[in-house]
Amino acid sequence: MRPTSSPPARWLCVLASALACTLGPAGGQATSLQWEEECYHLRMIEVQRKKCLEEARLENDTAGCSKMWDNLTCWPATPPGQVVVLACPLIFNLLSSTQGLNVSRGCTAEGWTHLEPGPYPVACGWDDKASDLDQQRSMFYSSVKTGYTIGYSLSLAALLIATAILSLFRKLHCARNYIHVHLFISFILRAASVFIKDLTLFDSEELDHCTKGSVSCKTAMVLFQYCVMANFFWLLVEGLYLHTLLAVSFFSERKYFWGYILIGWGVPSTFTIVWTVITIHFEDFGCWDTINSSFWWIIKAPILTSILVNFILFILIIRILVQKLRSPDVGKSDSSPYSRLAKSTLLLIPLFGVHYFVFAFFPHNFKAEVKMVFELVVGSFQGFVVAILYCFLNGEVQAELRRKWRRWHLKGILGSSLKYQHPSGGSNGATCSTQVSMLTRVSPGARRSSSFQAEVSLV
């Protein structure tokens, strides 16, 4: 019996293309699970292909139809006159709304018959309903990508301006604002890494997310993982700094600052390097964008830990704040201490990243669409909110900008030859020291309370 050649690989290519259109370039975590499921099925097809061809090579049947691989299914060696019925390939579970369908081939004296009841898309239920569902899913992912692209773009613009303001004006230089600048930079890097990852992974129609792992896409994923983790750890540093400001009577800000640098940039570097080395040795396929792996906990565990610790610090600081607001020494600038508490709490939520705690410890399949919108779209605006609250609405920043504007305006009026110096100032760093200068006659504890109130009562 002459061996029968397998049909062309067109249906496998069509399926891969259909999955690429279905799962779409939604970017970021919005498509990680979908790409992972697709890659799993395609890898299983490759495993089955190798197994089938190896078994066909070892078999030595001279009668009937020999074992055949048709690029999706392995058909066993069959005597003439029999019909083989097999289940549809599992990959159609991603493309069909109907499950449990079968395909069949008959063995004749001339070889294998055509696939019945038709080609794979017809036989396995690749119908209009599935196409409509795929289109709706693709539109949802596209909307999510548009939403977080707008959010990260606004955040990037606001954070760049805020970083320039806090860096260029010397009177704003102090430990608190240095930490804010590093937090702003971490948000900037996170937004930039998202755009780079999207361009590398999801905007190239020629990229094979399952087998070809180019250096560029792997580098983009490593950069993305590092920037995201660094952002969470700088949120943690903000919490540690504020808590230390309240809990420790005397501490060296310079000494603590270098410790904060190590936590914010050094710890994420360590975990990212470990994850990269392990991935190279044990899971070096695709673009390293899978999240259904035990190695993923090297990235996930530190982030979840930082979120949990920051949430605990948030509760502790709110508790201390309540005690301070009940103290008779607190000024009565607000109509009610509850309004001060509400204002301070709302200011601390974006700074601590408390909103991440809502979904951080839920499984990935828990209301995936809601979680996706919350984490990607809402989270993308966090940098914008932080820049507004802790720079543009900061009274110290506004006062310094007004002072610079008056000086520039008066110089323009009096002429460039006249050196005018506005009498509002003091030495460099005096603006930041106004947190405690008002209470120079009181105890260190009250002095730190004043510093904290300047932090949480900016608007």
C-alpha positions in Angstrom: 0.0 0.0 0.0 1.5 3.3 -1.0 1.8 5.8 1.8 -0.5 8.7 1.8 0.9 12.2 2.2 -0.6 14.5 4.7 -2.6 17.5 3.6 -1.0 20.9 3.5 -0.5 22.7 6.8 -3.0 25.4 5.8 -5.5 24.7 8.6 -2.8 25.0 11.3 -1.8 28.3 9.8 -5.4 29.5 9.5 -6.0 28.5 13.2 -2.9 30.4 14.4 -4.0 33.4 12.4 -7.5 33.2 13.7 -6.2 33.0 17.3 -4.0 36.0 16.7 -7.0 38.0 15.5 -9.2 36.7 18.3 -6.8 37.3 21.1 -5.7 40.5 19.5 -3.0 43.1 20.4 -4.7 44.1 23.6 -1.3 44.5 25.3 -0.1 43.9 28.8 -1.8 41.5 31.1 -5.0 41.8 29.1 -3.8 39.0 26.8 -1.3 37.1 28.9 -3.8 34.3 29.8 -5.2 34.1 26.3 -1.7 33.9 24.6 -0.7 31.3 27.2 -3.7 29.1 26.4 -3.1 29.4 22.7 0.6 28.5 23.1 -0.3 25.5 25.2 -2.5 24.0 22.5 0.0 24.8 19.7 2.8 23.2 21.8 0.7 20.1 22.4 0.0 19.9 18.6 3.8 19.9 18.0 4.3 17.2 20.6 1.6 15.0 19.0 3.1 15.6 15.6 6.5 14.4 16.6 5.1 11.4 18.4 2.9 10.4 15.5 5.6 10.7 12.9 8.0 8.7 15.1 5.4 5.9 15.5 4.6 5.9 11.8 8.3 5.5 11.0 8.6 2.5 13.3 5.5 0.8 12.1 5.9 -1.5 9.1 2.3 -2.1 7.9 2.0 -3.2 4.3 -1.8 -3.4 4.1 -4.4 -0.9 4.8 -3.8 2.8 5.6 -0.7 3.6 7.5 -0.6 6.0 10.4 -0.9 9.6 9.2 -0.5 13.1 10.7 -2.7 15.7 9.0 -1.2 18.7 10.9 -3.9 18.6 13.6 -4.7 14.9 14.3 -2.9 11.6 14.3 -4.8 9.0 12.5 -3.9 5.4 13.5 -3.1 2.6 11.1 -6.4 1.1 9.9 -7.4 -1.9 7.7 -9.3 -1.2 4.5 -13.0 -0.8 4.8 -13.0 0.7 8.3 -13.9 4.2 9.5 -12.0 5.9 12.3 -13.8 8.4 14.5 -11.8 10.9 16.6 -12.6 13.9 18.8 -12.0 17.3 17.3 -8.6 18.8 18.3 -8.7 20.6 21.6 -7.5 23.8 20.0 -11.0 24.3 18.7 -12.2 24.9 22.3 -10.9 28.4 21.8 -12.7 28.9 18.6 -16.0 27.1 18.8 -19.0 27.6 21.0 -20.0 23.9 20.5 -18.0 21.3 22.3 -17.8 17.4 22.0 -17.8 17.2 18.2 -16.1 14.4 16.2 -14.3 14.0 12.9 -13.9 10.8 10.9 -11.9 9.3 8.0 -12.4 6.1 6.1 -9.7 3.7 4.9 -10.2 2.4 1.3 -8.0 0.6 -1.1 -6.9 3.9 -2.4 -5.9 5.3 1.0 -7.5 7.7 3.5 -10.7 9.4 2.5 -11.4 13.1 3.0 -12.3 14.4 6.4 -16.0 14.1 7.3 -18.4 15.8 7.8 -16.1 18.4 6.2 -12.9 20.4 6.8 -12.0 21.0 10.4 -13.6 24.5 10.7 -16.9 23.0 9.5 -16.7 19.7 11.3 -15.6 21.2 14.6 -18.1 24.0 14.9 -16.0 27.1 14.0 -19.3 29.0 13.5 -20.6 32.5 13.4 -21.5 32.5 17.1 -17.9 31.8 18.0 -16.8 34.5 15.5 -19.2 37.0 17.1 -17.9 36.1 20.6 -14.3 36.5 19.4 -15.1 39.9 17.9 -16.7 41.1 21.2 -13.7 39.8 23.1 -11.3 41.5 20.7 -13.3 44.8 21.0 -13.2 44.6 24.8 -9.4 44.1 24.8 -9.0 46.9 22.3 -11.0 49.2 24.6 -8.9 48.2 27.6 -5.7 48.9 25.7 -7.0 52.3 24.6 -8.0 53.1 28.2 -4.7 52.3 29.8 -2.8 54.0 26.9 -4.6 57.2 27.7 -4.0 56.8 31.4 -0.2 56.1 31.0 0.2 59.0 28.6 -1.4 61.5 30.9 0.6 60.0 33.8 3.8 60.2 31.8 3.3 63.9 30.9 2.3 64.9 34.5 5.1 63.0 36.1 7.8 64.4 33.8 6.7 68.0 34.7 6.4 67.2 38.4 9.9 65.6 38.4 11.4 68.6 36.7 9.8 71.0 39.2 11.0 69.1 42.3 14.4 68.6 40.8 15.1 72.1 39.5 13.9 74.3 42.4 16.5 74.1 45.1 14.2 75.3 47.8 12.1 72.2 47.3 15.1 69.9 47.9 14.6 67.7 51.0 14.4 64.0 51.9 10.6 63.9 51.5 10.7 65.4 48.0 13.7 63.3 47.0 11.6 60.2 47.8 8.7 61.7 45.8 11.0 62.2 42.8 12.2 58.6 42.9 8.5 57.5 43.1 7.7 59.7 40.1 10.6 58.2 38.2 9.4 54.7 39.0 6.0 55.6 37.6 7.6 57.1 34.5 9.7 53.9 33.9 6.6 51.8 34.4 4.6 53.7 31.8 7.5 53.6 29.3 8.0 49.9 29.8 4.3 49.3 29.1 4.6 51.1 25.8 7.8 49.3 24.9 6.3 46.0 25.7 3.1 46.6 23.7 5.2 47.7 20.7 7.4 44.7 20.9 4.9 41.9 21.8 1.5 42.9 20.4 1.9 45.4 17.5 3.9 43.0 15.3 1.7 40.7 13.2 4.8 38.6 12.3 5.7 37.8 15.9 5.2 34.2 17.0 4.4 34.4 20.7 4.7 30.6 21.3 8.0 29.4 19.7 10.1 32.3 18.6 11.5 34.2 21.4 13.5 37.2 20.0 16.0 39.0 22.2 14.0 42.2 21.8 10.7 40.8 23.2 12.5 39.0 26.1 14.4 42.2 26.9 11.1 44.1 26.9 9.5 41.6 29.3 12.5 41.8 31.7 12.4 45.6 31.6 8.6 45.5 32.2 8.9 43.2 35.2 11.6 45.3 36.8 9.8 48.6 36.3 6.6 47.3 37.7 8.3 45.8 40.8 10.3 48.9 41.3 7.2 51.0 41.2 5.5 48.9 43.9 8.6 49.0 46.1 8.8 52.8 45.9 5.2 52.9 47.0 6.4 50.8 49.9 9.2 53.2 50.6 6.7 56.1 50.8 4.8 54.2 53.4 8.0 53.3 55.4 9.2 56.9 55.3 5.9 58.3 56.6 5.7 55.7 59.3 9.3 56.3 60.4 8.6 60.0 60.5 5.9 59.3 63.1 7.3 56.3 65.0 11.0 57.2 65.4 11.9 60.2 67.5 15.3 60.8 66.0 16.7 59.3 62.8 19.3 60.3 60.2 17.4 61.1 57.0 20.6 60.7 55.0 21.3 57.3 56.4 17.7 56.1 56.0 17.6 57.6 52.5 20.3 55.3 51.2 18.4 52.4 52.7 15.3 53.5 50.8 17.3 53.6 47.6 18.4 50.1 48.2 14.8 49.0 48.8 13.3 50.9 45.9 15.8 50.0 43.2 18.1 47.2 44.6 15.5 44.7 45.8 13.6 44.6 42.5 16.9 44.2 40.6 17.7 41.1 42.7 14.4 39.4 42.1 14.3 40.3 38.4 17.8 38.9 37.9 16.9 35.7 39.7 13.7 35.3 37.6 15.6 36.0 34.4 18.3 33.4 35.1 15.8 30.8 36.1 13.6 31.5 33.1 16.6 31.2 30.7 17.5 27.7 32.1 14.0 26.2 32.6 11.3 28.1 30.6 13.1 29.7 27.7 10.3 29.7 25.2 8.1 32.4 23.7 8.6 36.0 25.0 8.6 35.0 28.7 5.1 36.5 29.1 3.5 33.4 30.7 2.0 33.9 34.2 0.9 30.3 34.7 4.2 29.1 36.1 5.7 28.4 39.5 8.6 30.6 38.5 6.2 33.5 38.2 6.0 33.7 42.0 9.6 35.0 41.9 8.0 38.2 40.6 4.5 38.0 42.1 5.5 37.2 45.7 7.6 40.3 46.3 4.9 42.5 44.8 2.2 40.9 46.9 4.3 41.3 50.0 5.0 45.0 49.3 1.2 45.5 48.8 0.4 43.7 52.1 3.1 45.6 54.1 2.0 48.9 52.6 -1.6 48.2 53.5 -0.6 47.4 57.1 1.4 50.7 57.2 -1.6 52.5 55.8 -3.8 51.2 58.7 -1.2 52.0 61.3 -0.7 55.6 60.0 -4.5 56.2 59.8 -4.7 55.0 63.4 -1.9 57.4 64.5 -3.6 60.1 62.5 -6.9 59.6 64.3 -5.0 59.9 67.6 -3.3 63.1 66.5 -6.6 64.7 65.3 -8.1 64.0 68.7 -5.3 65.9 70.4 -6.2 69.4 71.6 -2.9 70.7 70.2 -4.2 70.1 66.6 -5.3 73.3 64.9 -8.9 74.0 64.2 -8.5 75.0 60.6 -11.1 72.5 59.5 -14.7 72.5 60.6 -14.4 68.9 61.8 -11.6 66.5 62.6 -13.5 63.9 60.6 -13.1 66.1 57.5 -9.3 66.2 58.1 -9.3 62.5 58.5 -11.2 61.9 55.3 -9.0 64.3 53.4 -5.8 62.7 54.7 -7.0 59.2 54.0 -8.0 60.0 50.4 -4.5 61.6 49.9 -2.7 58.5 51.3 -4.6 55.9 49.2 -2.9 56.7 45.8 0.4 57.3 47.5 0.4 53.9 49.2 -1.3 52.0 46.3 -4.0 50.8 48.7 -6.4 50.2 45.8 -4.2 47.3 44.6 -5.1 45.4 47.7 -8.7 45.0 46.5 -7.8 42.4 43.8 -4.2 41.5 44.7 -5.0 38.3 46.5 -7.9 37.1 44.3 -7.2 34.3 41.7 -6.6 35.3 38.1 -9.9 34.0 36.9 -12.0 36.0 39.5 -14.2 38.3 37.3 -11.3 38.6 34.8 -12.9 41.5 32.9 -13.5 43.6 36.1 -10.1 42.9 37.4 -8.6 43.7 34.0 -10.3 47.1 33.8 -9.4 47.9 37.4 -5.7 47.0 37.3 -4.9 48.2 33.8 -7.2 51.2 33.1 -7.7 52.6 36.6 -4.1 51.7 37.7 -2.7 53.6 34.7 -4.0 56.9 36.1 -2.3 56.4 39.5 0.8 58.2 38.4 -1.3 61.2 37.2 -3.1 61.4 40.5 0.1 61.1 42.5 1.7 63.9 40.5 -1.3 66.2 40.9 -1.7 65.6 44.7 1.9 65.6 45.7 3.3 68.2 43.4 0.9 70.5 41.6 -1.5 70.9 44.6 1.4 71.0 47.1 1.3 74.4 48.9 5.1 74.5 49.0 5.4 73.9 45.3 2.7 76.5 44.5 4.4 79.1 46.7 7.8 78.5 45.0 6.3 78.7 41.6 4.6 82.0 42.5 7.8 83.3 43.9 9.7 82.4 40.7 7.0 83.9 38.6 7.1 87.2 40.5 10.9 87.3 40.3 10.8 86.7 36.5 8.0 89.2 36.0 9.8 91.9 38.0 13.1 91.3 36.2 11.2 91.8 33.0 9.8 95.1 34.2 13.0 96.5 35.8 15.3 95.3 33.2 17.8 92.5 33.0 20.6 94.7 34.5 18.7 95.1 37.7 19.2 92.2 40.0 16.0 91.9 42.0 15.8 89.5 44.9 12.4 88.8 46.5 12.5 89.0 50.3 10.6 85.8 50.8 13.0 83.1 51.3 15.6 82.2 53.7 18.3 79.7 52.9 18.1 76.7 50.6 15.9 74.0 51.9 13.9 76.4 54.1 10.7 75.6 52.3 10.9 71.9 53.3 11.8 72.9 56.8 8.5 74.8 57.2 7.0 71.5 58.1 8.6 71.8 61.5 9.7 75.4 61.9 6.3 76.5 63.1 6.7 74.3 66.2 10.3 74.8 67.1 9.4 75.3 70.7 7.5 72.1 71.1 8.6 68.5 71.7 10.2 66.3 69.0 7.1 64.2 68.9 4.9 67.2 68.2 7.5 68.4 65.6 7.2 65.1 63.7 3.4 65.4 64.0 3.7 68.8 62.2 5.9 67.3 59.5 3.4 64.5 58.9 0.4 67.0 58.8 2.3 68.9 56.1 2.5 65.6 54.1 -1.1 64.5 54.4 -2.8 67.9 54.3 -1.6 69.3 51.0 -5.0 70.3 49.6 
